[in-house]
Amino acid sequence: MASNLDRPFNCDQCSKLFTRSENLQRHKRARHGGVSLKNFQCAGCQARFSRRDVYKRHNGRCRALLSPNQTSQLEPWEPTPQADVDITPSLVTDQSSMDPVMITEAFSYATGLPQYSSPSSVDDEERHIKAYFEHSHPSFPLLHRPTFAVSSTPKLLVKATAVIGSLFSSQSEAHAHWRQEMWESGQNELRHMVASYDLSEVRQPWVLQAWLLHIIYGAYASDTAQFKTAKQMLRQLAVREIGLSQQEIAMPDSQSWMFQCDLSSPVDDSKTLYARWMSYITAESTRLSLYTLFFLDSQTFTSCNARPLMSPMELGWELPFPSSLWEARNSQIWLQRVNEHFGRSTFTTASDLLHGPRGPATTSLSIATQQLMTEAPSPELLAALETSPFAAFCVLANLDALVRDFTRCYYQMPPSASDPSAFHILTQSQNKQIYTAIRAIARIVKDQAYTSDSPQFHPWRTIELFISSLRISLCRPDQLLIGGIVDNSLIAGMAASTHLTQGNYVAIRRSVPILPQHIGSDEGILALLNDLSGALSRISGEDQEQVIYEAPWTTVASYGVLLCIWGALRRATTDIRHHLDTFNELPRTSESCMLIFNSLMESALLSLSAENDRTPRDPRLWCTDRSVFASLLEEGESLFISLVKIFCARRRPWGIGSSMLAVLGEIPDPSPVARAD
């Protein structure tokens, strides 16, 4: 750090020091001069600047000064600071550039507005950005909310945030054309940037964040063309050598904020504290972006059976740090929470310097996953997962990707006469390891005891649903995966899975060479009854105000669980009817088909009773009288389909629900009246 003698020019209005007089004068004009000293004003958008060079760069790119033809030929946007607010693309190391006043004032959330033209009004854009942080951010904390200021955030990131936020507007359909235009222009500029610019530009956190938000919108917007573009964007970013896969190489000082001063000190120099906070923000922004990239690669495109492009072995970054640090509103609160979580003043041992304060089990996603599959995972790892739902979610996604890889390889092998089951994918020891990791995460979720008004409600709820989905995949693999069906969009893949639910494609494909035809089977569902019943209650029992704000991947996972339950009900119904036709009597209530049908229908009817004011418990459940039970048997599937339709109708923002409603409308009504017609 430079001494005061090296910086003889000090500001008389704050504590900053400078090596040259002109730098001091420039600082005074920019920070303390007010609007009156910003003598350079843009004639197009009326923005004011205190520096001529910034003003000239702005004029060359201001869309308000250019004709439509010129606008269409613009080069990709560069992060030029507006109104002299610096945008720091790398770790903050020069404390002379820090202004302590900014700790609590400069980063007020969503106070400025982007200077680009759009069909929406200024008030609409402001509401869109606020809606993003209110409804999308809690389930997916990619952006750093406390330092997100529209006036200083690059326009591409602002536009991406507003586009997703507009989905939660009461007039979402009216903004559809505007969303399409903003998304198209944004992804074109980003792709040009990645293809043409120096890699140092692409490595900036804001570029990664904008890129990921464009992928998310394109993948879940229910449009085939946008899905294809989003997939190409993922491939372009995942395959390209951007040099960020290994933390020690890409950002060797990513833990500098942990070692810059005494963490146990209640008082810290304001400039040093601010510099440490900014160092943390930059490192964590990059970390969260890369983990999000892995998650999107491994999960978003599995619904259409697209293979991942990345391996978790390539991601050599520590697990995300506690979410409370990420949400700290200023550096003082942040420092207090750092002390609460880590509570050590210095880290001087060789292990600390190598692995940081959380131990070696958190140094990468692969290591964390391996540790969790042991009987005694490290306490540091469990603590890291407890304090960061996003970290726990990424580990769970990695487990799911691991199971899918095993499944893909297993079904390329010929069936084994000694083990002809279509659903034995892993060995017993491998199953035990996967279930050990699942139980560890499930215990963490249970210990959180979250409620609908908890700040982390949506992340923990998503993890709970993904646990059910992962357990299902161990007993009943994805039919698209087994069938080798690859669709061209997420909606097409979900539609194909819906139609395949009407049959038994997996068992037929795997077992027919060895086993005789069998009408229906429990296929491991008995082991999942508690999970499926609980998941159904959670999925259908959510409060309407909470449901419409869930992340799109939660909707997709929930729909997959519903399809599994639907298929189980169909197979159980077939078995019961077959028994009736053969023996002219109902199966015993202890038989698997009766257990499955009654247990799942009980959960479904309880959910429907809350919707339609039905009797809390249908007396036909578990009934041994043939004529009474037969009426429920005939109505069961139709009742469940109506529950699935209610689920879809509630999921409005992303268009997934409306698309699946259209698919369900193509399914013939299985009720007796419909069959008679």
matplotlib code that plots the C-alpha trace (Angstrom):
import matplotlib.pyplot as plt

x = [0.0, 1.3, 2.2, 0.8, 4.1, 3.5, 0.1, 0.7, -2.6, -5.5, -9.2, -10.4, -14.0, -13.1, -10.2, -9.0, -5.3, -3.9, -0.4, -1.2, -3.0, -5.1, -6.4, -7.5, -9.3, -11.0, -12.1, -13.6, -15.5, -16.9, -17.6, -18.2, -18.9, -22.6, -24.5, -23.4, -19.8, -20.8, -20.5, -20.8, -24.4, -25.6, -28.1, -29.8, -30.5, -29.6, -27.0, -24.4, -20.6, -17.7, -15.1, -14.8, -13.4, -16.3, -18.8, -17.2, -17.4, -21.0, -21.9, -20.5, -22.8, -25.9, -28.9, -30.9, -28.4, -28.4, -30.8, -32.5, -30.1, -27.1, -28.4, -28.7, -25.1, -23.7, -20.8, -21.5, -21.8, -18.7, -19.0, -18.4, -19.0, -22.0, -21.9, -18.4, -19.4, -16.7, -17.5, -14.8, -14.4, -11.8, -10.8, -10.4, -6.8, -6.2, -7.7, -7.1, -10.0, -12.4, -14.8, -15.9, -19.1, -20.3, -20.6, -24.1, -25.2, -24.0, -25.6, -29.3, -31.3, -32.9, -32.8, -31.7, -33.1, -31.5, -31.1, -32.4, -35.6, -38.4, -42.1, -42.6, -42.7, -40.0, -42.3, -42.9, -39.1, -38.6, -41.4, -39.9, -36.5, -38.1, -40.3, -37.2, -35.5, -38.8, -39.9, -37.1, -34.1, -35.1, -35.1, -32.1, -29.7, -27.4, -27.2, -25.8, -28.9, -27.3, -24.9, -27.3, -27.7, -29.3, -27.4, -24.1, -24.9, -24.1, -27.2, -27.1, -27.5, -30.2, -32.2, -31.9, -33.1, -36.0, -37.0, -37.3, -38.9, -41.7, -42.8, -44.3, -46.2, -50.0, -49.8, -47.2, -48.8, -48.8, -45.0, -44.4, -43.3, -41.0, -39.5, -38.8, -37.1, -35.0, -33.9, -33.1, -31.0, -29.3, -28.3, -27.0, -24.7, -23.5, -22.7, -20.9, -18.9, -17.9, -16.9, -15.0, -13.8, -10.7, -11.3, -10.7, -13.9, -15.9, -14.6, -16.2, -18.9, -21.6, -21.0, -21.4, -24.5, -26.2, -25.3, -26.8, -30.0, -30.4, -30.0, -32.6, -35.2, -34.6, -34.7, -37.9, -39.8, -41.8, -40.5, -38.7, -36.5, -35.5, -34.7, -32.4, -30.6, -30.3, -28.8, -26.3, -25.4, -24.7, -22.6, -20.7, -19.9, -19.3, -17.0, -15.1, -11.8, -12.6, -10.0, -12.3, -12.6, -9.9, -10.2, -6.5, -5.5, -8.4, -8.6, -5.6, -6.5, -10.2, -9.8, -7.9, -10.9, -10.5, -6.9, -6.6, -7.1, -8.3, -11.7, -12.4, -11.8, -15.2, -13.8, -12.0, -10.7, -13.6, -11.5, -9.9, -13.3, -14.9, -12.1, -12.5, -16.2, -15.8, -13.2, -15.7, -18.5, -16.4, -15.1, -18.5, -20.2, -17.9, -18.3, -22.1, -22.1, -19.9, -22.0, -25.1, -23.5, -23.0, -26.5, -28.1, -25.9, -26.7, -30.4, -32.1, -31.9, -32.4, -36.2, -35.5, -32.8, -29.9, -26.5, -24.5, -21.5, -19.5, -18.2, -18.3, -14.6, -13.8, -15.2, -12.4, -14.1, -15.0, -18.6, -20.6, -20.2, -23.1, -26.1, -26.3, -22.9, -24.2, -27.3, -25.6, -26.7, -23.4, -19.8, -20.4, -23.2, -21.1, -18.1, -20.3, -21.7, -18.2, -17.2, -20.4, -19.8, -16.0, -15.1, -11.3, -9.1, -6.3, -5.7, -2.1, -1.7, -0.8, -4.2, -6.0, -3.9, -4.5, -8.2, -9.5, -11.5, -14.0, -11.7, -10.8, -14.3, -15.6, -12.8, -14.8, -18.2, -16.8, -15.0, -18.1, -20.2, -17.8, -17.5, -21.3, -21.5, -19.4, -20.8, -19.1, -19.0, -17.0, -18.7, -17.3, -19.1, -22.4, -22.1, -21.4, -24.5, -26.7, -25.7, -26.0, -29.1, -27.6, -24.6, -26.8, -28.8, -25.7, -24.5, -28.0, -27.9, -24.5, -25.9, -28.7, -26.3, -24.2, -27.3, -28.2, -24.7, -24.9, -28.4, -27.2, -24.3, -26.3, -29.0, -26.3, -25.4, -27.3, -29.9, -28.6, -30.5, -29.5, -30.9, -33.6, -35.3, -35.6, -34.9, -31.8, -29.3, -26.7, -25.2, -26.2, -23.1, -23.5, -27.2, -26.2, -23.7, -26.2, -28.9, -26.3, -25.8, -29.5, -30.2, -27.6, -29.1, -32.7, -31.6, -30.3, -33.6, -35.5, -33.4, -34.1, -37.8, -38.7, -42.1, -43.7, -42.7, -39.1, -36.5, -35.1, -38.5, -38.2, -34.6, -35.3, -38.6, -36.9, -34.3, -37.0, -38.7, -35.4, -34.7, -38.0, -37.1, -33.7, -35.1, -37.6, -34.8, -33.1, -36.2, -37.8, -35.4, -36.5, -38.3, -36.8, -33.3, -34.0, -35.8, -33.1, -35.6, -34.0, -36.5, -35.9, -37.3, -38.1, -41.8, -41.6, -39.6, -42.2, -45.0, -43.3, -42.9, -46.6, -47.6, -45.1, -46.7, -49.7, -47.6, -44.8, -42.0, -39.0, -40.0, -40.9, -37.6, -35.4, -37.1, -39.0, -36.1, -36.1, -39.4, -42.9, -45.3, -46.8, -49.6, -48.3, -46.0, -45.0, -41.5, -40.0, -42.9, -43.7, -40.3, -41.2, -44.8, -44.0, -41.9, -44.5, -47.4, -45.4, -44.3, -47.8, -49.1, -46.3, -46.9, -50.6, -50.9, -48.8, -50.3, -51.3, -49.3, -46.2, -46.7, -46.6, -43.1, -41.4, -38.3, -39.1, -36.9, -39.0, -42.1, -40.4, -39.2, -42.7, -44.3, -42.0, -43.0, -46.6, -46.0, -44.4, -47.4, -49.8, -47.9, -48.0, -51.7, -52.3, -50.3, -51.9, -55.4, -54.5, -53.3, -56.5, -58.7, -56.7, -57.2, -60.9, -61.3, -59.3, -60.6, -63.8, -62.8, -60.7, -57.0, -56.2, -55.5, -52.0, -51.1, -48.8, -51.4, -53.9, -51.3, -50.1, -53.6, -55.1, -52.1, -51.6, -55.4, -55.7, -53.1, -54.7, -58.2, -57.0, -55.5, -58.7, -60.8, -59.0, -59.7, -63.3, -64.7, -65.0, -65.4, -61.9, -61.7, -63.4, -65.1, -64.3, -60.6, -59.4, -62.9, -63.2, -66.6, -66.2, -69.1, -68.1, -64.4, -65.0, -66.5, -63.3, -61.3, -63.1, -62.8, -59.3, -57.3, -59.7, -59.5, -55.7, -55.6, -57.8, -55.3, -52.5, -54.4, -54.9, -51.2, -50.5, -53.1, -51.3, -47.9, -48.4, -45.3, -43.0, -45.5, -44.7, -48.0, -50.1, -48.1, -48.7, -52.4, -52.6, -50.8, -53.1, -56.0, -54.8, -55.1, -58.4, -60.6, -60.2, -63.5, -66.2, -68.5, -65.8, -65.0, -68.7, -68.9]
y = [0.0, 3.4, 5.7, 9.2, 10.7, 9.0, 10.8, 14.4, 15.7, 15.2, 16.0, 18.6, 17.1, 13.4, 11.3, 10.3, 11.0, 11.4, 11.4, 14.2, 17.5, 16.9, 13.6, 15.5, 18.2, 15.5, 13.8, 17.0, 17.7, 14.2, 13.5, 16.9, 19.3, 18.5, 18.9, 22.5, 21.4, 18.7, 21.0, 18.5, 17.5, 15.1, 16.7, 13.3, 11.9, 14.9, 13.0, 15.3, 14.6, 16.3, 14.8, 15.6, 12.1, 10.3, 12.8, 12.1, 8.3, 8.6, 10.7, 8.1, 5.5, 7.4, 5.9, 9.1, 10.9, 8.2, 7.4, 3.9, 2.8, 3.8, 2.2, -1.1, -1.0, -0.2, -2.1, -4.1, -1.9, -1.3, -0.6, 3.1, 4.8, 7.1, 10.2, 9.3, 6.3, 3.7, 0.1, -2.2, -5.3, -7.0, -7.3, -4.0, -3.6, 0.1, 1.7, 5.2, 4.7, 3.9, 6.5, 5.6, 7.7, 5.1, 2.4, 3.4, 5.9, 5.2, 1.9, 2.5, -0.1, 0.8, 4.5, 5.3, 4.3, 3.1, 5.5, 3.3, 3.6, 1.0, 0.8, 0.7, 3.8, 4.8, 3.9, 0.4, -0.2, 0.9, -1.5, -4.3, -4.0, -3.8, -6.8, -8.8, -8.2, -8.8, -12.0, -13.6, -12.7, -14.6, -17.9, -17.1, -14.6, -14.1, -10.3, -8.4, -6.4, -4.0, -2.6, -2.8, 0.8, 1.3, 4.5, 2.7, -0.8, -1.7, -1.4, -5.0, -6.2, -3.7, -4.7, -8.4, -7.7, -5.6, -8.3, -11.0, -8.6, -7.8, -11.4, -10.7, -7.7, -7.7, -6.7, -9.2, -10.0, -6.3, -6.2, -9.4, -7.5, -5.3, -8.3, -10.0, -6.9, -6.3, -10.0, -10.2, -7.0, -8.0, -11.5, -10.3, -7.7, -10.3, -12.9, -10.4, -9.4, -12.9, -13.7, -10.4, -8.9, -9.6, -12.3, -9.9, -8.2, -11.5, -12.4, -9.4, -10.5, -8.2, -9.8, -13.3, -12.2, -10.6, -13.7, -16.1, -14.0, -14.1, -17.9, -18.3, -16.2, -17.8, -21.4, -20.9, -18.5, -21.2, -20.3, -22.9, -20.3, -18.6, -22.0, -22.8, -19.5, -19.9, -23.4, -21.9, -19.2, -21.8, -23.8, -20.6, -19.7, -23.2, -24.4, -21.2, -21.0, -18.0, -19.0, -19.0, -22.7, -22.8, -20.3, -20.2, -19.3, -17.0, -15.1, -15.9, -13.1, -14.2, -14.7, -11.5, -10.1, -12.8, -11.9, -8.2, -7.3, -8.6, -10.1, -10.0, -6.2, -4.4, -1.2, -1.1, 1.6, 2.7, 2.7, -0.7, -2.1, -0.9, -2.3, -5.7, -5.7, -4.9, -7.6, -10.1, -8.9, -9.3, -12.8, -14.0, -12.6, -14.6, -17.7, -17.5, -17.0, -20.0, -22.2, -20.9, -21.8, -25.4, -25.6, -24.4, -26.8, -29.8, -29.1, -26.7, -28.8, -32.2, -31.9, -32.3, -34.8, -32.7, -33.9, -31.5, -29.7, -29.3, -31.7, -30.7, -31.8, -28.7, -26.3, -25.7, -23.0, -23.1, -23.5, -20.2, -18.4, -17.8, -16.1, -13.7, -12.2, -11.8, -10.0, -7.6, -4.1, -2.4, -3.2, -2.7, -5.3, -7.5, -7.4, -8.3, -11.3, -12.4, -12.5, -14.3, -17.1, -17.5, -16.0, -16.2, -13.2, -14.6, -17.6, -18.3, -22.1, -23.9, -25.5, -22.2, -20.5, -23.4, -24.1, -21.0, -20.9, -23.6, -26.6, -28.7, -30.2, -27.0, -26.3, -27.6, -29.0, -32.4, -32.7, -31.5, -34.1, -36.9, -35.8, -35.8, -39.4, -40.6, -41.6, -38.7, -35.5, -32.7, -30.3, -27.4, -28.7, -29.2, -25.7, -24.3, -26.0, -24.8, -21.2, -21.2, -22.8, -22.2, -24.2, -27.1, -26.8, -27.1, -30.2, -31.7, -30.9, -32.5, -35.7, -35.7, -35.3, -38.2, -40.4, -39.4, -40.3, -43.7, -44.3, -43.3, -45.7, -48.5, -48.5, -48.9, -52.3, -55.5, -56.6, -59.0, -62.2, -62.2, -58.7, -58.1, -55.2, -52.1, -49.9, -51.2, -48.6, -48.4, -51.1, -51.4, -49.7, -46.9, -46.5, -46.3, -43.5, -41.5, -41.9, -40.9, -37.6, -37.1, -37.8, -35.3, -32.5, -33.5, -33.2, -29.7, -28.7, -30.1, -28.3, -25.0, -25.3, -22.7, -21.2, -19.3, -16.0, -17.0, -15.1, -18.4, -20.0, -20.5, -21.9, -24.5, -25.5, -26.0, -28.2, -30.2, -30.8, -31.7, -34.3, -36.0, -35.8, -37.3, -40.2, -40.8, -40.9, -43.7, -45.9, -44.8, -43.2, -40.4, -41.9, -39.5, -40.5, -44.2, -43.9, -41.8, -39.0, -35.6, -32.7, -29.2, -27.3, -27.6, -27.4, -30.1, -32.4, -31.9, -32.6, -35.8, -36.9, -36.2, -38.4, -41.2, -41.2, -42.8, -45.9, -47.8, -47.1, -47.7, -51.1, -52.3, -51.1, -52.6, -55.8, -57.2, -59.3, -61.3, -61.0, -61.9, -59.0, -57.8, -55.3, -52.6, -52.9, -50.9, -50.3, -49.1, -46.7, -48.4, -47.2, -43.7, -43.5, -41.2, -39.0, -38.8, -38.1, -35.4, -33.8, -33.8, -32.1, -29.4, -28.9, -28.5, -26.9, -23.8, -20.4, -18.7, -15.6, -17.6, -20.0, -17.5, -16.3, -19.7, -20.3, -21.9, -24.9, -25.5, -25.6, -28.1, -30.3, -30.2, -31.2, -34.1, -35.3, -35.0, -37.1, -39.8, -39.9, -39.9, -42.8, -44.7, -44.2, -45.4, -48.6, -49.3, -48.8, -51.2, -53.8, -53.5, -53.9, -56.8, -58.5, -57.7, -59.3, -62.3, -63.1, -61.0, -59.4, -56.5, -57.1, -57.1, -53.6, -54.7, -55.5, -53.0, -51.8, -51.0, -49.3, -47.1, -46.2, -45.4, -43.5, -41.3, -40.7, -39.8, -37.0, -35.9, -35.8, -33.8, -31.2, -31.1, -30.7, -27.5, -26.2, -27.3, -27.5, -31.2, -33.5, -33.7, -37.5, -39.5, -42.5, -44.6, -44.6, -47.9, -49.3, -53.1, -53.0, -53.6, -51.4, -48.5, -48.7, -49.2, -45.7, -44.1, -46.4, -45.0, -41.4, -41.5, -40.6, -37.8, -36.3, -36.3, -34.7, -31.9, -31.4, -31.2, -28.7, -26.5, -26.7, -25.5, -22.7, -21.3, -21.1, -18.1, -15.9, -18.1, -19.6, -23.1, -23.7, -22.4, -24.5, -27.6, -26.8, -26.9, -30.3, -31.7, -30.6, -33.1, -36.0, -38.0, -37.8, -41.3, -41.0, -43.6, -41.0, -40.0, -43.6, -44.3, -41.4]
z = [0.0, -0.9, 2.0, 2.6, 1.4, -2.0, -2.2, -1.1, -2.5, -0.1, -0.5, 2.0, 1.9, 2.4, 3.4, -0.1, -1.2, -4.6, -6.2, -8.7, -8.4, -11.6, -10.1, -7.0, -9.1, -11.1, -7.9, -6.5, -9.7, -9.8, -6.1, -4.5, -7.3, -7.7, -11.0, -11.4, -12.1, -14.6, -17.5, -20.3, -21.1, -23.7, -26.2, -26.7, -23.2, -21.1, -19.0, -17.5, -17.1, -15.4, -17.7, -21.4, -22.3, -20.7, -22.4, -25.8, -25.4, -24.3, -27.3, -29.7, -28.2, -27.1, -28.9, -28.5, -30.8, -33.5, -36.3, -36.4, -39.1, -37.1, -34.0, -35.6, -36.6, -33.2, -31.9, -28.7, -25.6, -23.5, -19.8, -20.0, -16.6, -16.6, -14.5, -13.4, -11.3, -11.5, -12.4, -11.0, -13.1, -10.9, -7.3, -5.6, -4.6, -4.9, -1.8, -3.1, -5.5, -2.6, -1.2, 2.3, 1.9, -0.6, 2.0, 3.0, 0.4, -3.1, -3.7, -3.0, -4.8, -8.1, -7.8, -11.3, -14.7, -17.9, -20.7, -23.5, -25.5, -25.0, -25.5, -21.7, -19.6, -17.2, -14.3, -15.8, -16.0, -12.4, -11.3, -13.4, -11.7, -8.2, -9.1, -10.0, -6.6, -4.8, -6.5, -8.5, -6.4, -3.2, -5.1, -7.2, -5.6, -8.6, -8.4, -5.5, -4.4, -2.0, -4.6, -7.6, -8.8, -12.2, -12.8, -12.6, -13.7, -17.3, -19.5, -20.7, -17.1, -16.3, -19.4, -18.5, -15.0, -16.2, -18.7, -16.1, -13.6, -16.1, -16.0, -12.5, -13.7, -13.5, -17.2, -18.2, -21.6, -22.5, -22.1, -24.2, -27.3, -25.3, -23.6, -26.9, -28.3, -25.2, -25.0, -28.7, -28.7, -25.4, -26.4, -29.8, -28.1, -25.5, -28.1, -30.2, -27.1, -26.2, -29.8, -30.5, -27.3, -25.2, -22.6, -19.8, -20.8, -20.8, -17.3, -15.7, -13.2, -14.8, -18.2, -16.7, -14.8, -17.9, -20.0, -17.4, -17.1, -20.9, -20.9, -18.1, -19.9, -23.2, -21.8, -19.8, -22.0, -23.7, -27.2, -29.2, -31.1, -27.8, -26.3, -29.1, -28.8, -25.0, -25.6, -28.1, -25.6, -22.9, -25.3, -26.3, -22.7, -21.4, -24.1, -24.7, -23.0, -20.8, -18.1, -15.1, -14.3, -11.6, -8.8, -7.9, -11.5, -12.5, -9.2, -7.0, -4.5, -4.3, -0.5, 0.1, 2.0, 4.6, 5.4, 4.9, 8.5, 11.9, 11.5, 15.2, 15.4, 15.9, 14.3, 11.0, 8.9, 6.6, 3.4, 4.1, 5.2, 2.0, -0.1, 1.6, 1.0, -2.7, -2.9, -1.5, -3.8, -6.9, -5.9, -4.8, -7.9, -10.1, -7.9, -8.0, -11.7, -12.4, -10.1, -11.8, -15.2, -14.0, -12.6, -15.9, -17.9, -15.7, -15.0, -17.3, -20.5, -18.9, -19.5, -23.2, -22.6, -23.7, -22.3, -20.1, -21.7, -18.5, -15.9, -12.2, -12.1, -14.2, -11.6, -9.2, -7.1, -3.4, -2.5, -2.2, 1.1, 3.5, 1.9, 4.9, 3.8, 0.2, 1.4, 3.9, 3.1, 3.8, 4.8, 8.5, 8.6, 6.3, 8.7, 11.7, 9.8, 8.8, 12.4, 13.4, 10.8, 11.1, 14.4, 13.9, 13.9, 11.7, 9.4, 9.5, 9.5, 6.3, 6.1, 6.5, 3.8, 1.4, 2.0, 3.7, 6.9, 5.9, 5.4, 2.4, 2.0, 0.6, -1.9, -4.9, -5.9, -6.6, -3.3, -1.4, -3.2, -2.4, 1.2, 1.6, 0.4, 3.3, 6.6, 8.4, 6.3, 7.8, 10.1, 8.0, 4.9, 6.7, 8.1, 4.6, 3.3, 6.2, 5.6, 1.8, 0.3, -3.1, -2.3, -1.0, -4.2, -6.4, -4.5, -5.0, -8.7, -9.0, -7.4, -9.9, -12.8, -11.4, -11.3, -14.8, -16.0, -14.3, -15.9, -19.4, -19.2, -17.6, -20.3, -23.0, -21.5, -22.4, -19.8, -17.1, -16.6, -13.0, -12.5, -15.1, -13.3, -15.5, -12.5, -10.8, -11.9, -9.2, -7.1, -3.4, -2.2, -4.7, -3.8, -0.1, -0.9, -2.9, -0.2, 2.5, 0.7, 0.2, 3.9, 4.9, 2.8, 3.9, 7.6, 6.8, 5.2, 8.2, 10.7, 8.9, 9.8, 7.2, 6.8, 3.9, 5.4, 5.9, 3.8, 2.4, 1.9, -1.9, -2.0, 0.8, -0.8, -4.1, -2.4, -0.8, -4.1, -5.8, -3.1, -4.0, -7.7, -7.1, -5.1, -7.9, -10.5, -8.5, -8.7, -11.9, -14.5, -16.9, -19.8, -22.4, -21.1, -21.4, -24.7, -26.3, -27.1, -27.4, -28.0, -29.3, -26.4, -22.7, -23.4, -26.1, -23.7, -20.9, -23.4, -24.6, -21.0, -20.4, -23.3, -22.3, -18.9, -20.6, -21.2, -19.6, -22.0, -19.7, -18.5, -22.0, -23.5, -20.8, -19.8, -22.8, -24.1, -20.9, -19.0, -20.1, -20.6, -17.3, -17.0, -14.6, -11.6, -8.6, -10.1, -6.8, -6.1, -2.7, -1.4, -2.5, -1.2, 1.8, -0.5, -3.2, -0.8, 1.0, -2.3, -3.6, -0.4, -0.7, -4.5, -4.3, -0.9, -1.6, -1.0, -4.3, -3.5, -3.0, -5.9, -8.8, -7.7, -7.7, -9.9, -13.3, -12.6, -9.4, -11.6, -14.0, -11.1, -9.5, -12.8, -13.1, -9.6, -10.6, -13.7, -11.6, -9.3, -12.3, -13.9, -10.6, -10.3, -13.8, -13.2, -9.9, -11.4, -14.2, -11.7, -9.6, -12.7, -13.8, -10.4, -10.6, -14.0, -13.0, -9.5, -9.5, -6.2, -5.0, -4.1, -0.4, 0.9, 1.8, -1.8, -3.5, -6.1, -3.4, -1.1, -4.0, -5.2, -1.8, -0.5, -3.5, -4.0, -0.4, -0.8, -4.1, -2.6, 0.4, -1.9, -4.0, -0.9, -0.1, -3.6, -4.1, -0.6, -0.8, 2.2, 3.9, 3.6, 0.9, 2.5, -0.6, 0.3, 1.7, 1.3, 0.8, -0.7, -4.4, -5.7, -3.5, -4.3, -8.0, -8.3, -6.9, -9.2, -12.2, -11.2, -9.7, -12.8, -13.9, -10.4, -10.4, -13.9, -12.6, -9.8, -12.3, -14.3, -11.2, -10.6, -14.2, -14.0, -10.9, -12.6, -14.8, -15.0, -17.1, -19.5, -18.4, -16.8, -19.7, -22.1, -20.1, -19.8, -23.6, -23.6, -20.9, -23.1, -25.7, -23.2, -23.6, -20.5, -18.8, -16.9, -17.6, -19.2, -21.7, -22.5, -23.1, -25.5]

ax = plt.figure().add_subplot(projection="3d")
ax.plot(x, y, z, "-o")
ax.set_aspect("equal")
plt.show()
